[in-house]
Amino acid sequence: MADAAKIPCGEDRLPLADLVDSWSGHVLRLYDECDQHWDDRTRDLWGIDDLVAAYLIRDRIDRAMASIEQRPPHSVRLADAMLQSFTEESDGSWAELAGGPSKAGWWWLRVPTSGPIYEQLRGLGWEPRE
C-alpha cells in the first residue's frame, strides 16, 4: 500500500502519508493567503521561499510514487486540483528567481494569481505571462 511507504528524507525516512498531509496543508495555506497583501503585517504571511518548500514536498511525492510505480493518492490529486484553481501557468522563470528548478514537475510552472507571493515575485521583477 502506498500510504505505508517510507520516503528518504536526509538521514530519516518519512511515511508517504506525512508528505501527503504536508502537501495538502501547504496548498490550503497558500490558498487561504491569496486575498492577503504582502504589506499586510497583521499575521505571518508566506513568501516565495514557502512556495518553493511546498513544491519541493510535491517533488518528493512524485519521486516516491514513481519509485513504487503508483499514481499519487486521491488526496494528492485533490490538492493538485486546488493548486491549479488559484494559480496560473508561467514559464518557470519565477523558480529561477527563487533558486528552484526552472524545469521540473508541472507545479513548478504555476504561480498564485494574487496574494503576497504574487506581489513578492512582482517586486523582484518577475512578470506574469500575457
Phi, psi and omega per residue, in radians:
M1 nan 2.379 -3.070
A2 -1.100 -0.682 -3.082
D3 -1.085 -0.453 -3.113
A4 -1.486 -0.140 -3.121
A5 -1.124 2.502 3.074
K6 -1.952 2.336 -3.025
I7 -1.916 2.322 3.093
P8 -1.047 2.365 3.104
C9 -2.560 1.646 -3.025
G10 1.155 -2.231 3.116
E11 -1.552 -0.144 -3.107
D12 -1.761 3.022 3.019
R13 -2.236 2.180 -3.115
L14 -1.765 2.494 3.019
P15 -1.111 2.412 3.104
L16 -0.951 -0.652 -3.141
A17 -1.022 -0.616 3.105
D18 -1.163 -0.709 3.098
L19 -1.142 -0.709 3.118
V20 -1.087 -0.796 3.099
D21 -1.069 -0.710 -3.137
S22 -1.138 -0.779 3.105
W23 -1.035 -0.835 -3.140
S24 -1.070 -0.762 3.129
G25 -1.112 -0.701 3.105
H26 -1.114 -0.783 -3.130
V27 -1.095 -0.741 3.120
L28 -1.066 -0.758 3.140
R29 -1.166 -0.731 3.097
L30 -1.025 -0.739 3.111
Y31 -1.117 -0.812 -3.117
D32 -1.030 -0.510 -3.073
E33 -1.623 0.028 -3.102
C34 -1.088 -0.421 -3.124
D35 -1.690 0.128 3.110
Q36 -1.618 2.914 3.091
H37 -2.078 2.554 -3.083
W38 -0.994 -0.546 -3.125
D39 -1.530 0.023 3.120
D40 -1.430 1.788 -3.071
R41 -1.720 0.445 3.120
T42 -1.269 -0.284 3.071
R43 -2.716 3.029 -3.090
D44 -1.406 1.795 -3.107
L45 -1.569 2.637 3.093
W46 -1.447 2.613 3.131
G47 -2.122 -2.883 -3.085
I48 -0.987 -0.718 -3.111
D49 -1.065 -0.549 3.105
D50 -1.278 -0.594 3.056
L51 -1.139 -0.746 3.087
V52 -1.056 -0.783 3.129
A53 -1.044 -0.758 3.116
A54 -1.054 -0.782 -3.107
Y55 -1.208 -0.538 3.056
L56 -1.169 -0.628 3.052
I57 -1.091 -0.774 -3.141
R58 -1.111 -0.631 3.056
D59 -1.012 -0.803 -3.127
R60 -1.075 -0.719 3.111
I61 -1.092 -0.778 -3.127
D62 -1.066 -0.780 3.118
R63 -1.141 -0.683 3.138
A64 -1.111 -0.761 -3.111
M65 -1.160 -0.642 3.099
A66 -1.149 -0.653 -3.100
S67 -1.218 -0.481 3.100
I68 -1.843 0.162 3.046
E69 0.922 0.884 3.079
Q70 -2.336 2.767 3.014
R71 -1.302 2.705 3.070
P72 -1.053 2.596 3.096
P73 -1.028 2.776 -3.118
H74 -0.957 -0.686 -3.125
S75 -1.107 -0.556 3.073
V76 -1.212 -0.764 3.134
R77 -1.106 -0.616 3.078
L78 -1.156 -0.781 3.107
A79 -1.111 -0.677 3.088
D80 -1.041 -0.794 3.141
A81 -1.106 -0.698 3.106
M82 -1.107 -0.767 3.117
L83 -0.988 -0.773 -3.125
Q84 -1.133 -0.441 -3.092
S85 -1.266 -0.408 -3.106
F86 -2.167 0.256 3.078
T87 -2.182 2.915 3.067
E88 -2.265 2.752 3.129
E89 -1.236 2.458 3.079
S90 -2.284 3.114 3.131
D91 -1.511 0.017 3.137
G92 1.544 -0.064 -3.112
S93 -1.119 -0.453 3.111
W94 -1.082 -0.644 -3.097
A95 -1.138 -0.623 3.088
E96 -1.136 -0.693 3.079
L97 -1.058 -0.630 -3.052
A98 -1.582 -0.069 3.133
G99 1.512 0.216 3.094
G100 -1.661 3.043 3.115
P101 -1.193 2.498 3.140
S102 -1.503 -0.432 3.126
K103 -2.299 1.887 -3.124
A104 -2.686 -2.534 3.113
G105 -1.016 2.756 -3.095
W106 -0.932 -0.539 -3.102
W107 -1.089 -0.515 3.119
W108 -1.197 -0.215 3.101
L109 -1.731 0.268 -3.118
R110 -2.083 2.428 3.060
V111 -2.337 2.572 3.075
P112 -1.021 2.568 3.142
T113 -1.502 -0.148 3.119
S114 -2.813 3.055 3.065
G115 1.712 -3.077 -3.024
P116 -1.106 -0.625 -3.133
I117 -1.197 -0.773 3.083
Y118 -1.010 -0.827 -3.124
E119 -1.141 -0.677 3.112
Q120 -1.129 -0.747 3.102
L121 -1.064 -0.777 3.126
R122 -1.079 -0.671 3.109
G123 -1.119 -0.417 3.108
L124 -1.564 0.029 3.107
G125 1.718 0.024 3.107
W126 -1.270 2.442 3.116
E127 -2.068 2.316 3.088
P128 -1.202 2.793 3.096
R129 -1.157 2.567 3.072
E130 -1.506 nan nan
